[in-house]
Amino acid sequence: MNMTSEEIFYIVNHGIQTTTVAEEAKTVEKASTVDDTTMDDGMRTPTMRSINVADAYDWKHLAATSEQELSIAQAELERERRKNRRLESQLSQSAVGWADCNRQCQALLNSNYVLSQELQRFRFTIEALEAVIQKLFMAPRPREDGERIASSYMTV
């Protein structure tokens, strides 16, 4: 392969030999083909290659399908958000209800304790009254004529 003087000319960068002009041109061409673009009339503006109509239709259909799936997913997400807000509200109301129930149960427990103490006091009072009645019933009673008789023989 014969090289021209232009091809042999080396590009020098700070005194270091890097590449030839021909190699540089090949590198630019490779970069253009890798990017799927070509250089138009030396204007150095990339242009697209021809587009396959079937591929374009497939991409359009895929985009439409993706948009539809996205809107469905967004609707489901919004439903989940509403459901979560409703459940959080119910949880909050339930917690308030449980707190009220707990306070009421505590109040009932306290009143039950007070009532049991009062019942115990009434039992002691009843036992004391029964003992007094028993003593009064067993004690001899004076008769109208002044003699004492046993209360067990007493008539009402």
Residue pairs with C-beta under 8 A, 6 or more apart in sequence:
3 22
6 21
6 22
7 20
7 21
7 22
8 20
9 20
9 21
10 17
10 18
10 19
10 20
11 18
11 19
11 20
11 21
11 24
12 18
19 27
28 39
32 38
32 39
32 46
35 46
36 48
36 49
37 46
37 47
37 48
37 49
38 46
38 47
38 49
39 45
39 46
40 47
136 151
137 151
137 152
138 151
138 152
139 151
140 148
140 149
140 150
140 151
141 148
141 149
141 151
141 154
142 148
143 149
